[in-house]
Each structure stands twice: as C-alpha cells, then as structure tokens.
Amino acid sequence: MKIKCVLVDDEPLAIKVLQNYFTNFSEFEVVGTFNNSLEALDFINNNAVDTVFLDINMPMMTGFELISLMEKKPKVIITTAFREFAAESYDLEVLDYLVKPIPLPRFIKCINKITTEFSLKNNLKTELVKVDSHIFIKVDKKMVKINIDEILFIEGMKEYIKVVTADKTYITHKSLTSLSEELPLDRFIRIHKSYTIAIDKVKFIEGNRIQILTYTIPIGRNFSKDVKSRILE
C-alpha cells in the first residue's frame, strides 16, 4: 500500500519541485496538489491522506490555520522559505520542517522519516533510502571529506562555521543551517542559534548547558523544549 501525499503551496514552482522529487520514490503517491488552502482542506477532510506537505504563508488561510482545521490529522511536513516558524510548527506536532529551496538530500531524509513512521505504525519492513555516511566541506581551497560519525558539533561564526571532531577542527565558509540540513535528522539536533550537536556524543546535560567531551555548549532558550524532548526522553 502506497503512502498517499498531498502538496499544498501557493507557488506552482514549489509544488513542481516536490512532484519531481516524488518520481524517485515508488512507495509514495501524490494524490492531490493545491494552490488554494480552502480547496486543500476540503480534500484532506474528505479523502484518505497520509501526509501533507504544507506551506505556511498562503492567502486566505495560513498553513498553521489549515492544520488546526484538519479533521483526520494526517502527518504534516512544513515546506517554507522562513526558518523562524520551526519552534511553533513542532508545537503543532508536525513530522518535519523543510526550508526552501529544499535540496534533494534533505528531502530524502524527510522521506526516510515518513517511511519509518508508517513502517512502525503498520508493522511493515521497508528499506530506507541510503544517505551518505560522510559530507564534503571546502577548507583552504580543498574539498575535505568528514565522516558523519566523527562529528561532535558544529558552531556557527557569522559567515563561517566550525566543524569539530575529536581529533580535528575544520573551518569553512558556509551557514550553520545549510550544513545542519545535510546531516541525519535522527542523529543531530540544533540546540542554539550557533550550535548543532551530535546527539550520541552528549556526555551530560546540566541546566542550560550540554557537555561533549571537554566542550561545554549552551542550550538556547528557544531550543530548550526540543532538546529535552529528543535527548532526555
């Protein structure tokens, strides 16, 4: 049985991008695309829908308002150009939050998350799409390969980021958000506007700080709830 998806966005190009991505995943079926939130709500409430890929800023009704009016409560994946609504969206129990333009590797991670969710729900064995075990970053004009397993945390420093492993630190011209989106969602978490950490490298949490090896890293106020729900529970 295929996972039935609905795409809702007032930008036709944004829907086209997702449709093209979905052609690579035979276990998913796009059963409806909508530029109008009211039409989307009517379809979702009257048809079998498993997941909804939903923009936030739309005319007539925002994505958040549409979520509150859904009667059947399918899994929701937010697709938006705005990063600042992430905390609010997770309060509404969305499954994932994708920031446009959505790169294919990040979309694959979302697909894996949906597949895992429905596999557990339906007690099915489904093979996940393979995601690379490493990343490449540009350091001193060279593309350096870093194994994801070795990353302790990433620190944002204005126009640069610092990727820290147990043995070495790499500095590259890239945003913290863009690199964080290349990492596995189930293994890394943003804990501060300037830090993304590897969950399995956490030694302990004390107050609003996390310890990883000899590094003490602050937890941002806006990230505290997500940190506690994903690391402590």
Backbone torsions as a table, in degrees:
resi	resn	phi	psi	omega
1	MET	NA	131.1	-177.6
2	LYS	-81.6	153.2	175.6
3	ILE	-85.5	118.7	-173.7
4	LYS	-88.4	126.0	-175.2
5	CYS	-119.9	147.2	173.2
6	VAL	-122.2	137.0	179.3
7	LEU	-111.7	125.4	-177.2
8	VAL	-127.1	115.6	-179.8
9	ASP	-162.9	138.1	179.8
10	ASP	-80.5	-2.3	176.4
11	GLU	-103.6	109.8	-179.4
12	PRO	-56.0	-35.2	-179.2
13	LEU	-65.0	-38.0	179.1
14	ALA	-63.1	-39.9	177.1
15	ILE	-66.5	-39.7	-179.6
16	LYS	-61.3	-41.2	179.1
17	VAL	-59.8	-46.8	-179.9
18	LEU	-65.6	-40.8	178.1
19	GLN	-59.2	-41.8	178.8
20	ASN	-64.4	-40.5	177.8
21	TYR	-62.2	-43.0	-175.4
22	PHE	-65.9	-19.1	179.0
23	THR	-64.8	-15.2	179.8
24	ASN	-89.6	-2.4	-173.4
25	PHE	-128.9	97.0	-172.4
26	SER	-69.2	-18.7	-179.0
27	GLU	-80.6	-3.0	178.9
28	PHE	-112.3	147.2	176.9
29	GLU	-132.5	121.9	175.9
30	VAL	-82.6	109.5	-175.1
31	VAL	-97.1	-7.4	178.6
32	GLY	-169.2	142.2	173.5
33	THR	-128.2	137.1	-174.4
34	PHE	-140.3	136.0	171.5
35	ASN	-97.9	-9.2	-176.6
36	ASN	-115.1	121.8	-176.3
37	SER	-65.7	-34.4	-180.0
38	LEU	-66.6	-42.6	177.6
39	GLU	-65.3	-38.3	178.7
40	ALA	-63.3	-44.5	-179.6
41	LEU	-60.7	-43.3	179.4
42	ASP	-61.5	-42.1	-179.7
43	PHE	-66.9	-45.8	-177.6
44	ILE	-61.9	-39.5	-178.0
45	ASN	-76.5	-12.7	-175.0
46	ASN	-122.2	9.6	-179.9
47	ASN	-141.0	163.3	177.7
48	ALA	-76.4	111.2	-179.1
49	VAL	-132.1	129.5	-179.7
50	ASP	-93.6	-42.5	-178.0
51	THR	-136.9	148.2	177.9
52	VAL	-126.8	122.1	172.9
53	PHE	-93.2	115.6	-162.8
54	LEU	-130.5	126.3	172.8
55	ASP	-76.5	157.9	-179.6
56	ILE	-93.5	-55.0	-175.6
57	ASN	-85.7	100.0	178.6
58	MET	-135.4	154.3	178.3
59	PRO	-68.0	156.0	177.6
60	MET	72.9	-47.2	-176.3
61	MET	-151.8	129.9	178.1
62	THR	-74.0	164.8	176.9
63	GLY	-60.6	-38.5	179.8
64	PHE	-65.0	-39.5	177.4
65	GLU	-65.9	-37.9	178.5
66	LEU	-63.5	-41.4	178.1
67	ILE	-57.8	-43.5	-176.8
68	SER	-66.1	-20.5	-178.2
69	LEU	-100.7	-1.5	177.4
70	MET	-70.9	128.0	-177.7
71	GLU	-85.9	-32.3	-173.7
72	LYS	-95.8	-10.0	175.5
73	LYS	53.2	62.3	172.6
74	PRO	-70.8	169.6	174.8
75	LYS	-70.4	134.9	-175.9
76	VAL	-113.7	133.3	173.1
77	ILE	-117.8	118.3	179.3
78	ILE	-78.4	135.0	173.2
79	THR	-125.3	115.0	-173.2
80	THR	-152.2	158.1	175.1
81	ALA	-87.9	-3.0	-174.6
82	PHE	-110.3	123.5	-177.9
83	ARG	-82.1	-22.2	-168.8
84	GLU	-73.6	-7.9	-179.0
85	PHE	-95.0	6.4	-174.4
86	ALA	-59.9	-48.3	-177.6
87	ALA	-61.8	-43.0	179.2
88	GLU	-64.1	-37.2	-178.5
89	SER	-67.5	-38.2	-179.8
90	TYR	-70.2	-24.3	172.7
91	ASP	-64.3	-25.1	178.2
92	LEU	-91.9	9.2	175.8
93	GLU	63.0	37.9	173.8
94	VAL	-69.7	152.9	-177.0
95	LEU	-79.3	-33.8	-178.7
96	ASP	-157.5	164.6	-175.8
97	TYR	-136.0	108.2	-177.2
98	LEU	-106.3	130.2	-178.4
99	VAL	-102.0	126.7	178.9
100	LYS	-74.8	148.4	-6.3
101	PRO	-70.4	135.1	-172.9
102	ILE	-87.3	112.9	178.1
103	PRO	-72.6	150.7	-178.2
104	LEU	-58.0	-43.1	178.8
105	PRO	-58.5	-37.1	178.4
106	ARG	-69.8	-36.4	177.3
107	PHE	-65.1	-39.3	178.5
108	ILE	-60.9	-40.2	178.4
109	LYS	-63.6	-37.3	176.5
110	CYS	-65.0	-43.4	178.3
111	ILE	-59.5	-42.7	178.1
112	ASN	-62.2	-38.2	180.0
113	LYS	-66.0	-43.6	178.1
114	ILE	-64.0	-45.2	-178.9
115	THR	-60.0	-43.9	177.8
116	THR	-61.7	-43.4	-179.7
117	GLU	-58.7	-46.9	-177.0
118	PHE	-78.8	-26.0	175.1
119	SER	-66.3	-44.2	178.4
120	LEU	-65.6	-41.3	-179.0
121	LYS	-63.8	-40.9	-175.5
122	ASN	-103.3	7.5	179.1
123	ASN	55.1	44.9	-178.8
124	LEU	-107.6	153.7	173.9
125	LYS	-101.4	109.3	-178.0
126	THR	-124.7	132.4	-179.5
127	GLU	-79.6	129.8	179.5
128	LEU	-81.3	154.4	175.5
129	VAL	-72.7	133.6	-176.8
130	LYS	-69.6	132.0	173.7
131	VAL	-111.1	139.2	-176.3
132	ASP	-55.6	148.1	-179.5
133	SER	-91.3	8.3	-178.7
134	HIS	-147.7	166.3	174.4
135	ILE	-129.2	161.4	173.7
136	PHE	-117.4	133.2	173.9
137	ILE	-129.6	152.0	-178.5
138	LYS	-88.5	118.5	180.0
139	VAL	-129.3	119.5	179.8
140	ASP	50.8	49.0	176.5
141	LYS	69.5	8.3	177.0
142	LYS	-116.6	145.2	174.0
143	MET	-88.2	112.3	-174.8
144	VAL	-102.5	131.4	179.0
145	LYS	-87.7	128.8	178.5
146	ILE	-125.6	124.9	176.2
147	ASN	-70.0	131.3	-177.2
148	ILE	-60.9	-35.4	-179.9
149	ASP	-60.8	-23.4	-175.6
150	GLU	-89.4	-12.5	-176.5
151	ILE	-73.1	127.7	175.2
152	LEU	-89.0	-51.8	178.6
153	PHE	-162.9	167.9	177.0
154	ILE	-126.5	133.7	-179.2
155	GLU	-116.8	128.8	176.7
156	GLY	-85.3	135.9	-179.3
157	MET	-135.8	76.4	-176.8
158	LYS	57.9	-108.7	-175.9
159	GLU	-87.5	-1.6	-177.7
160	TYR	-125.1	164.4	171.5
161	ILE	-131.5	156.5	178.0
162	LYS	-117.6	119.1	177.6
163	VAL	-99.3	118.7	-172.8
164	VAL	-109.9	125.8	171.3
165	THR	-114.7	177.3	-179.5
166	ALA	-65.5	-29.1	-174.0
167	ASP	-104.0	-22.8	-171.0
168	LYS	-154.1	157.4	175.2
169	THR	-120.8	132.5	-179.2
170	TYR	-116.8	137.8	177.4
171	ILE	-117.3	130.8	-177.8
172	THR	-141.7	155.6	179.9
173	HIS	-85.7	93.2	-177.9
174	LYS	-164.1	158.3	179.4
175	SER	-86.0	150.9	177.9
176	LEU	-61.0	-40.5	-178.2
177	THR	-63.7	-45.2	-176.8
178	SER	-64.9	-39.2	179.2
179	LEU	-73.1	-37.4	178.8
180	SER	-58.7	-34.6	-178.7
181	GLU	-73.0	-12.5	176.2
182	GLU	-87.2	-9.4	-175.2
183	LEU	-97.0	154.0	-179.5
184	PRO	-61.0	126.9	-177.6
185	LEU	-61.2	-33.2	-176.1
186	ASP	-80.0	-6.0	-176.3
187	ARG	-118.3	-14.5	-179.2
188	PHE	-129.1	151.2	-178.9
189	ILE	-144.4	139.0	174.6
190	ARG	-80.5	121.1	-177.4
191	ILE	-113.2	-4.2	-175.4
192	HIS	-164.6	157.8	179.1
193	LYS	-60.7	-19.0	-178.3
194	SER	-113.2	3.6	-175.4
195	TYR	-141.2	134.9	165.6
196	THR	-121.5	133.8	-175.0
197	ILE	-123.8	160.2	171.9
198	ALA	-84.3	121.3	-174.6
199	ILE	-60.2	-40.9	-175.4
200	ASP	-75.7	-4.7	178.9
201	LYS	-96.1	-1.8	-178.2
202	VAL	-69.4	124.7	178.9
203	LYS	-85.2	-47.7	174.0
204	PHE	-164.3	164.6	175.8
205	ILE	-119.6	130.2	178.5
206	GLU	-133.9	113.7	-177.2
207	GLY	62.4	-123.6	-179.6
208	ASN	-105.8	33.2	179.6
209	ARG	-135.9	148.2	178.6
210	ILE	-116.9	138.6	177.9
211	GLN	-106.5	126.3	174.1
212	ILE	-128.6	113.8	-171.5
213	LEU	50.4	-120.6	-179.7
214	THR	-96.7	5.6	-176.2
215	TYR	-94.6	131.0	174.2
216	THR	-107.1	121.5	-171.6
217	ILE	-121.7	130.0	-177.7
218	PRO	-74.7	149.9	172.9
219	ILE	-101.3	122.0	179.3
220	GLY	-69.1	147.0	-178.4
221	ARG	-56.8	-41.0	-178.3
222	ASN	-74.0	-11.2	-177.7
223	PHE	-106.8	-7.0	-172.2
224	SER	-58.2	-43.6	-177.2
225	LYS	-62.9	-44.9	-179.9
226	ASP	-65.7	-39.7	178.6
227	VAL	-60.7	-46.4	-178.5
228	LYS	-65.5	-39.7	-177.2
229	SER	-70.5	-32.6	-174.8
230	ARG	-94.7	-29.2	-176.0
231	ILE	-101.4	-40.1	-174.3
232	LEU	-88.4	-22.1	-176.2
233	GLU	-100.2	NA	NA
